[in-house]
């Protein structure tokens, strides 16, 4: 299958990509960030397109942080 990655849902690249969506063949992930792009090469070949898209989406969410929280954890521990 094909995984299309776009920066913003509702933007032109995303809207055009939606016209190509096809169950099991083409999936669109929007709101992509750099950690998501770097993680793409870690996904195994036998992963289904749906699993792959979900993994990348969840990984992106996990890597969104508030810098103040990270810095306060470093100061404490």
MDAnalysis code that builds the backbone (N, CA, C; Angstrom):
import MDAnalysis as mda
import numpy as np

u = mda.Universe.empty(231, n_residues=77, atom_resindex=np.repeat(np.arange(77), 3), trajectory=True)
u.add_TopologyAttr("name", ["N", "CA", "C"] * 77)
u.add_TopologyAttr("resid", np.arange(1, 78))
u.add_TopologyAttr("resname", ["UNK", "UNK", "UNK", "UNK", "UNK", "UNK", "UNK", "UNK", "UNK", "UNK", "UNK", "UNK", "UNK", "UNK", "UNK", "UNK", "UNK", "UNK", "UNK", "UNK", "UNK", "UNK", "UNK", "UNK", "UNK", "UNK", "UNK", "UNK", "UNK", "UNK", "UNK", "UNK", "UNK", "UNK", "UNK", "UNK", "UNK", "UNK", "UNK", "UNK", "UNK", "UNK", "UNK", "UNK", "UNK", "UNK", "UNK", "UNK", "UNK", "UNK", "UNK", "UNK", "UNK", "UNK", "UNK", "UNK", "UNK", "UNK", "UNK", "UNK", "UNK", "UNK", "UNK", "UNK", "UNK", "UNK", "UNK", "UNK", "UNK", "UNK", "UNK", "UNK", "UNK", "UNK", "UNK", "UNK", "UNK"])
u.atoms.positions = np.array([
    [0.803, -1.180, 0.000],
    [0.000, 0.000, 0.000],
    [0.853, 1.254, 0.000],
    [0.167, 2.369, -0.025],
    [0.819, 3.675, -0.063],
    [0.388, 4.480, 1.158],
    [1.365, 5.057, 1.845],
    [1.096, 5.936, 2.974],
    [1.470, 7.353, 2.554],
    [0.479, 8.251, 2.546],
    [0.718, 9.648, 2.195],
    [0.766, 10.447, 3.494],
    [1.815, 11.242, 3.659],
    [2.002, 12.046, 4.862],
    [1.868, 13.520, 4.506],
    [1.020, 14.239, 5.254],
    [0.856, 15.673, 5.004],
    [1.010, 16.447, 6.307],
    [1.263, 17.732, 6.177],
    [1.526, 18.554, 7.353],
    [0.269, 18.977, 8.104],
    [-0.834, 19.200, 7.411],
    [-1.991, 19.810, 8.043],
    [-3.280, 19.310, 7.407],
    [-4.187, 18.780, 8.227],
    [-5.479, 18.362, 7.699],
    [-6.239, 19.597, 7.229],
    [-6.800, 19.522, 6.051],
    [-7.557, 20.637, 5.495],
    [-6.750, 21.513, 4.563],
    [-5.427, 21.329, 4.559],
    [-4.582, 22.068, 3.625],
    [-4.671, 21.443, 2.241],
    [-4.152, 22.124, 1.259],
    [-4.225, 21.642, -0.121],
    [-3.610, 20.254, -0.299],
    [-2.395, 19.977, 0.204],
    [-1.838, 18.623, 0.022],
    [-2.722, 17.543, 0.646],
    [-3.263, 17.838, 1.814],
    [-4.141, 16.881, 2.484],
    [-5.428, 16.670, 1.693],
    [-6.038, 17.738, 1.266],
    [-7.292, 17.634, 0.520],
    [-7.122, 16.856, -0.777],
    [-6.043, 17.086, -1.483],
    [-5.789, 16.346, -2.723],
    [-5.523, 14.875, -2.408],
    [-4.769, 14.616, -1.343],
    [-4.447, 13.238, -0.956],
    [-5.695, 12.439, -0.612],
    [-6.681, 13.093, -0.006],
    [-7.909, 12.399, 0.379],
    [-8.616, 11.775, -0.818],
    [-8.455, 12.361, -1.988],
    [-9.103, 11.810, -3.182],
    [-8.479, 10.481, -3.607],
    [-7.280, 10.178, -3.105],
    [-6.606, 8.924, -3.444],
    [-6.841, 7.821, -2.412],
    [-7.476, 8.152, -1.285],
    [-7.677, 7.158, -0.225],
    [-8.481, 5.970, -0.734],
    [-7.989, 4.788, -0.374],
    [-8.663, 3.557, -0.766],
    [-8.370, 2.538, 0.329],
    [-9.397, 1.949, 0.922],
    [-9.246, 1.016, 2.039],
    [-8.221, -0.069, 1.736],
    [-7.213, -0.156, 2.580],
    [-6.182, -1.178, 2.431],
    [-5.129, -0.884, 1.380],
    [-5.334, 0.151, 0.581],
    [-4.398, 0.467, -0.505],
    [-3.677, 1.796, -0.276],
    [-4.428, 2.827, 0.116],
    [-3.849, 4.162, 0.328],
    [-4.393, 4.719, 1.641],
    [-3.497, 5.188, 2.490],
    [-3.877, 5.817, 3.762],
    [-3.207, 7.181, 3.834],
    [-3.886, 8.144, 4.455],
    [-3.352, 9.498, 4.591],
    [-3.193, 9.807, 6.076],
    [-1.998, 10.226, 6.469],
    [-1.731, 10.661, 7.840],
    [-1.433, 12.153, 7.780],
    [-2.178, 12.945, 8.546],
    [-1.976, 14.392, 8.551],
    [-1.380, 14.841, 9.882],
    [-0.822, 16.039, 9.896],
    [-0.209, 16.564, 11.114],
    [1.154, 15.957, 11.394],
    [1.850, 15.582, 10.358],
    [3.128, 14.875, 10.485],
    [4.199, 15.787, 11.087],
    [5.016, 15.197, 11.975],
    [6.146, 15.921, 12.556],
    [7.444, 15.153, 12.272],
    [8.575, 15.760, 12.557],
    [9.873, 15.162, 12.228],
    [10.096, 13.798, 12.885],
    [9.781, 13.595, 14.174],
    [9.971, 12.260, 14.748],
    [9.204, 11.169, 13.992],
    [8.026, 11.513, 13.478],
    [7.253, 10.544, 12.703],
    [8.007, 10.148, 11.439],
    [8.570, 11.126, 10.760],
    [9.316, 10.844, 9.528],
    [10.539, 9.982, 9.807],
    [11.230, 10.274, 10.894],
    [12.431, 9.506, 11.232],
    [12.098, 8.068, 11.610],
    [10.919, 7.837, 12.149],
    [10.512, 6.498, 12.599],
    [10.046, 5.607, 11.443],
    [9.765, 6.176, 10.292],
    [9.226, 5.407, 9.165],
    [10.065, 4.184, 8.814],
    [11.372, 4.306, 8.880],
    [12.245, 3.203, 8.468],
    [12.264, 2.051, 9.467],
    [11.723, 2.251, 10.671],
    [11.728, 1.200, 11.693],
    [10.572, 0.211, 11.565],
    [9.616, 0.493, 10.698],
    [8.434, -0.359, 10.591],
    [8.746, -1.576, 9.731],
    [8.316, -2.740, 10.211],
    [8.587, -3.999, 9.509],
    [7.727, -4.137, 8.252],
    [8.274, -4.848, 7.268],
    [7.582, -5.017, 5.980],
    [6.243, -5.725, 6.107],
    [6.128, -6.658, 7.057],
    [4.896, -7.442, 7.154],
    [3.751, -6.695, 7.847],
    [3.987, -5.465, 8.259],
    [2.950, -4.648, 8.878],
    [1.929, -4.224, 7.821],
    [0.636, -4.325, 8.169],
    [-0.391, -3.871, 7.225],
    [-0.369, -2.343, 7.138],
    [-0.940, -1.821, 6.087],
    [-0.980, -0.376, 5.886],
    [-1.710, 0.308, 7.044],
    [-2.818, -0.263, 7.482],
    [-3.601, 0.306, 8.589],
    [-2.781, 0.318, 9.877],
    [-2.075, -0.786, 10.174],
    [-1.218, -0.858, 11.362],
    [-0.082, 0.155, 11.264],
    [0.512, 0.250, 10.085],
    [1.621, 1.166, 9.838],
    [1.186, 2.611, 10.087],
    [0.049, 2.996, 9.518],
    [-0.469, 4.356, 9.684],
    [-0.781, 4.638, 11.152],
    [-1.385, 3.676, 11.832],
    [-1.704, 3.842, 13.252],
    [-0.468, 3.974, 14.112],
    [0.553, 3.169, 13.808],
    [1.817, 3.220, 14.542],
    [2.468, 4.592, 14.395],
    [2.525, 5.092, 13.172],
    [3.145, 6.394, 12.915],
    [2.355, 7.503, 13.609],
    [1.028, 7.434, 13.559],
    [0.183, 8.435, 14.228],
    [0.434, 8.437, 15.735],
    [0.419, 7.260, 16.348],
    [0.638, 7.156, 17.793],
    [2.032, 7.616, 18.187],
    [3.020, 7.293, 17.364],
    [4.393, 7.709, 17.643],
    [4.510, 9.234, 17.607],
    [3.847, 9.847, 16.652],
    [3.859, 11.306, 16.565],
    [3.239, 11.951, 17.790],
    [2.101, 11.418, 18.244],
    [1.448, 11.944, 19.443],
    [2.358, 11.823, 20.656],
    [3.027, 10.680, 20.759],
    [3.894, 10.411, 21.909],
    [5.064, 11.389, 21.974],
    [5.472, 11.924, 20.861],
    [6.643, 12.796, 20.804],
    [6.310, 14.282, 20.831],
    [5.092, 14.614, 21.226],
    [4.727, 16.014, 21.421],
    [4.876, 16.310, 22.909],
    [5.668, 17.307, 23.234],
    [5.982, 17.612, 24.632],
    [5.976, 19.110, 24.886],
    [5.849, 19.448, 26.150],
    [6.067, 20.819, 26.589],
    [7.502, 20.898, 27.081],
    [8.277, 21.801, 26.539],
    [9.680, 21.924, 26.928],
    [9.813, 22.189, 28.422],
    [8.894, 22.962, 28.993],
    [8.968, 23.269, 30.429],
    [8.840, 22.008, 31.280],
    [8.016, 21.041, 30.844],
    [7.883, 19.782, 31.582],
    [9.166, 18.968, 31.516],
    [9.777, 18.919, 30.357],
    [11.032, 18.177, 30.204],
    [12.113, 18.800, 31.075],
    [12.212, 20.119, 31.046],
    [13.239, 20.812, 31.822],
    [13.003, 20.688, 33.319],
    [11.749, 20.706, 33.764],
    [11.479, 20.580, 35.201],
    [11.800, 19.177, 35.697],
    [11.604, 18.156, 34.868],
    [11.973, 16.784, 35.241],
    [13.479, 16.663, 35.387],
    [14.230, 17.317, 34.499],
    [15.693, 17.294, 34.580],
    [16.174, 17.985, 35.849],
    [15.529, 19.069, 36.228],
    [15.930, 19.828, 37.412],
    [15.667, 19.036, 38.691],
    [14.583, 18.253, 38.697],
    [14.221, 17.461, 39.878],
    [15.093, 16.221, 39.995],
    [15.267, 15.535, 38.906],
    [15.944, 14.249, 38.986],
    [17.194, 14.222, 38.240],
])
